[in-house]
């Protein structure tokens, strides 16, 4: 699964017109500078459960204490440089057949198909890596239209709106449930 490349072009001016050497790999503490690009951006953190990071030390602690112990957490990379992250979180007990997908991408790369390609790559392999998994879910803020499009383009089904489902940053928010089943075409 790691280092599964997809082709495209990264312009010298840093503007992405197509995706170049897109891969997923473990996020490491040595990636802290790249991590801080998206983790400190209020636009990126807007629909996330976390506030923008304000120190490298906090970012390094997150990578060491959370990311490196997570059962399935990968950096989304272009030319092996992290520009975001994607994870699948296992459920347990009666919910062990389900996993929750989460992803984040530096704002500079929004709207270029990168998140969609990363989600498709995960969907293509996660059911093989975790044979007990029958359903991959994603909960998206009702106002996060970009993330909704990513999931729809990746083959997820929109199931419905969960009203006043979670309190985020002091406000109750509606979420949309998306899912992909192991039996769905990917």
N, C-alpha and C positions, 0 to 999 in steps of 0.2 A: 504494500500500500504506500509506504513512504516513497517519495521521489517519483511520483507518477506524472511525467511531464505532458503538457499540452502546448501547442505551438502558437506563436503570434509575435508581435513586434513592440518593443519598448523604445520609444524615440529618445534621442540623445538629450533633448530638452526636458526629459522626465515625464512628458505627457504619454499616456498609454493610449494607443489607438487600437491595438489588438493585444491579446495576452501572450506574453513571452515566457516560455519555460515555467508554466504554472505547476507547482508541486505542493504537496502536503508533507510536513515533517515535524518531528518533535520540536517544541519551542524550548529554548535553553536560556540560561542566564546570560550567556554571551550575546544574545539577541536583544539585550535591554534597550539599546539606543533605538532600534527599529520598533520595538514594542511601545516605547514612550511616544512615538509619532502619533499612533492612533489612541493610545490610552490617556493622553493628556488633552485630547481634542473634545471640547464640549459638544460639538455636532455629532461626533461618533458616539459619545456616552449618552446622548439624549434619550434613546429608547432602551438603554441598558440598565441593569439593576445597580451598577456601580457609578460613582461620581468620577469625574476626570482625575487621574492620578496627578499628584503635585510634586512627587519626589521619586528619583531613581531607586532609592532604598525601598520605598513601598512597592514599586514595580518588581524589584528583585525578590522581595519577600513573597509576593504573589506567585511569581514563577517557581520559586523554590518550594513553597509550602502548599500551594494549590495545584498549579499546572503539572508539576513533575510527579504528583501523586494521583493525578486524574487518570482513569482507565482508558480514555480515548480523547485526547486533546492534541490538536495539531496546529502548527503555524501554516497559514496560507502564504506561499512564497512565489515571488517572481525572481528568476535567476538566483534562487536559493536565499533571497532576502525576505524576511517576514514583512508582509503588508497587512496582515490580519490574522485571525485565528478562527478555528472551527472545532466544535466538540460534540460528542454524543455522550449523554449522561444516562447511565443505567438506572432502571428502576428495580425494586426488589419485591420479594414476596409475591402476592397475587398480581402485581403490576410488572413482573419481570419480563413479560413479553413486549414491553414498551420501552423505548428510549427517547430522550428529548434532545433535539438538535438545537445548537446555538452557534451563532457566528457573528463576527465583527470584522469590518474592513476599514482601512484608512480612507477618509473622505475623498482624497485625491483619486481613488480608484473606483468610486461609485459610478454606476451607470455604464460600465464597460463590459459587463458579462462575466466578470471575474468571480463574484460570489455565486452566480448561477453555476459556473463550471465547477467550482469547489463543492457545492452542494451535490451536484450530479455525481462527482467523483466519490463522495462519501456514500451516497445512495447506492452506487454501483457495487461497493465493497463491504459495507457494514453488515449486511445480512449474511455474507459469507464468513466474515470474521467473527460475528456473534450469531451462531445458528439459532440460539434461543429467541432472538429478537424477531418479532412478527410485525411490529409497527414502529415507525419512526415519526415522532411528533415535533411540531414547532409551534410555539405560542408567539404571536406577533401583535404588537400594539396596533390598534385599529387605525392610528394615524401614520403608521410606518408603511407607506404605499410601496416604497422601493423594495423592502423585504418581502412584502406580499407578492410582488411581481417575480422576485427571485424564486420563491417556492413554487409558484404556479408554473414558471418556465422549466423548473426542475422536475415537474411531474407530480407534485404534491396536490392533494385534494383539499379544497377549502371546505371545512365541515360546519363552521358556525361561529357566531359571536358569543363570547362569554362575557356578559355584562358585569361591570364593576368587579372584575375577577381578582385584581391584585392592587395593592397600594404601592405605587412607585414614586419615590421622591416627594412623598407627602400627599399624593392625590390618588384616588381610586381610578383605575384605568380599565377600559375594555380591552379584551384580547380576542384575536381570531385564532381558532384552532385549525392547523393544517396537519395532514398526515400522509404518509406513504407506507403502504403495506409491502411485506416481503413478496407477496403474490402479484403486486402491481408491476406493469412493465417499467423497466428503467433503462 
